[in-house]
């Protein structure tokens, strides 16, 4: 059911050894720039209920806790991660609301030498399938960042 994304296929093509052409040697910054659009961060967003103490009642701010990483596999808004990442999310017991989210990395416009920074656009997602044998989980981003 999983399809190899075009990005993964291109990466494998660049890294494969050929009899006719010497393999291209990538620098770390080139490899990051090449794969950045498909790599995602898997987080849990936690919103605690409002407290009842103190004179001010500020709205609760969400807390993001990183659980792992994954990668986009289609323009239909699907991502793959490790199944144990999803199990870690399901094991979290809190008072308040929790939501599994996917963080899409934003380009680093501040530094021309490093293309990635710790800035993410978080999108809610649902687990649509799991593969116990291979420790994989398929996530559906909602809304789809490519079409919605």
C-alpha positions as CSV (number, residue, x, y, z in Angstrom):
1,X,0.0,0.0,0.0
2,X,2.9,2.4,0.6
3,X,4.3,4.1,-2.4
4,X,7.9,5.3,-2.6
5,X,7.9,9.0,-3.0
6,X,9.6,10.8,-5.8
7,X,11.9,12.4,-3.4
8,X,13.1,9.1,-1.9
9,X,13.5,7.7,-5.5
10,X,15.6,10.7,-6.5
11,X,17.7,10.4,-3.3
12,X,18.3,6.7,-4.0
13,X,19.2,7.5,-7.6
14,X,21.8,10.1,-6.4
15,X,23.3,7.7,-3.9
16,X,23.4,4.6,-6.2
17,X,26.7,3.5,-7.7
18,X,26.9,3.4,-11.4
19,X,29.5,1.9,-13.7
20,X,29.3,4.9,-16.0
21,X,29.2,7.8,-13.7
22,X,31.0,8.4,-10.4
23,X,28.5,8.9,-7.6
24,X,27.9,12.5,-6.6
25,X,29.2,13.2,-3.1
26,X,26.7,15.3,-1.1
27,X,27.7,17.8,1.6
28,X,25.6,17.8,4.7
29,X,23.9,21.1,3.8
30,X,23.1,19.7,0.3
31,X,21.6,16.5,1.8
32,X,19.5,18.6,4.3
33,X,18.3,20.9,1.6
34,X,17.4,18.0,-0.7
35,X,15.4,16.1,1.9
36,X,14.0,19.0,4.0
37,X,10.7,19.2,2.2
38,X,9.8,15.6,2.9
39,X,11.0,15.2,6.5
40,X,8.4,15.9,9.2
41,X,8.5,16.1,13.0
42,X,5.8,14.2,14.9
43,X,4.6,15.9,18.1
44,X,1.9,15.8,20.6
45,X,0.1,19.1,21.3
46,X,-1.2,19.4,24.8
47,X,-3.6,22.0,26.0
48,X,-4.1,22.0,29.8
49,X,-7.4,23.1,31.2
50,X,-7.7,26.6,32.7
51,X,-6.5,26.9,36.2
52,X,-8.7,28.1,39.0
53,X,-6.2,30.0,41.1
54,X,-4.8,33.4,40.7
55,X,-6.4,36.8,39.8
56,X,-5.9,36.4,36.0
57,X,-7.4,33.7,33.8
58,X,-5.2,33.7,30.7
59,X,-6.1,31.3,27.9
60,X,-4.2,28.1,28.0
61,X,-1.2,27.9,25.6
62,X,-0.5,24.6,23.8
63,X,2.7,22.7,24.7
64,X,4.4,20.7,22.0
65,X,6.4,17.6,22.9
66,X,8.5,15.9,20.2
67,X,7.9,12.2,19.8
68,X,9.8,11.4,16.7
69,X,10.1,12.0,13.0
70,X,8.7,10.8,9.7
71,X,8.4,11.7,6.1
72,X,5.8,12.8,3.6
73,X,4.9,10.1,1.1
74,X,2.3,11.7,-1.1
75,X,0.8,15.0,-2.1
76,X,-2.5,13.7,-0.8
77,X,-1.3,14.6,2.7
78,X,0.0,11.2,4.0
79,X,3.1,10.8,6.1
80,X,4.9,7.7,7.5
81,X,6.4,7.4,10.9
82,X,7.4,4.6,13.3
83,X,4.5,2.8,14.9
84,X,6.2,3.1,18.3
85,X,5.9,6.9,18.0
86,X,2.2,6.5,17.7
87,X,2.1,4.1,20.6
88,X,4.0,6.7,22.7
89,X,1.4,9.3,21.9
90,X,-1.4,6.9,22.8
91,X,0.2,6.1,26.1
92,X,0.3,9.7,27.3
93,X,-2.4,10.3,29.9
94,X,-3.1,13.9,30.8
95,X,-5.8,16.2,32.1
96,X,-6.8,18.4,29.2
97,X,-6.7,17.8,25.5
98,X,-4.0,16.1,23.4
99,X,-3.6,15.9,19.6
100,X,-1.1,14.2,17.4
101,X,0.4,16.8,15.0
102,X,2.9,16.8,12.2
103,X,5.4,19.6,11.9
104,X,6.4,20.7,8.4
105,X,9.8,22.5,8.6
106,X,9.8,26.1,7.4
107,X,12.8,27.3,5.3
108,X,15.5,29.2,7.1
109,X,15.7,32.6,5.5
110,X,18.0,34.0,8.2
111,X,21.1,31.9,7.3
112,X,22.3,31.1,3.8
113,X,24.6,28.4,5.0
114,X,22.1,26.3,6.9
115,X,18.7,25.6,5.3
116,X,16.9,24.2,8.4
117,X,15.9,25.8,11.6
118,X,13.6,24.7,14.5
119,X,10.5,26.4,13.0
120,X,7.5,24.2,12.1
121,X,4.0,24.7,10.8
122,X,2.0,22.1,12.8
123,X,-0.9,20.3,11.2
124,X,-3.3,17.9,13.0
125,X,-3.3,14.3,11.7
126,X,-5.0,11.0,12.3
127,X,-3.5,7.5,12.3
128,X,-5.1,5.6,9.3
129,X,-3.0,2.4,9.3
130,X,-0.4,0.6,11.2
131,X,2.1,-2.2,10.3
132,X,3.2,-4.0,13.5
133,X,5.7,-6.2,11.7
134,X,7.7,-3.4,10.2
135,X,7.0,-0.8,13.0
136,X,5.3,1.7,10.6
137,X,2.3,3.9,10.9
138,X,0.5,5.9,8.2
139,X,-0.8,9.3,9.1
140,X,-3.3,11.5,7.2
141,X,-2.7,15.3,7.6
142,X,-5.9,17.2,8.1
143,X,-6.1,19.7,6.4
144,X,-3.9,18.6,3.6
145,X,-1.2,21.3,3.4
146,X,-0.8,20.8,-0.4
147,X,-4.4,21.3,-1.4
148,X,-6.5,22.9,1.4
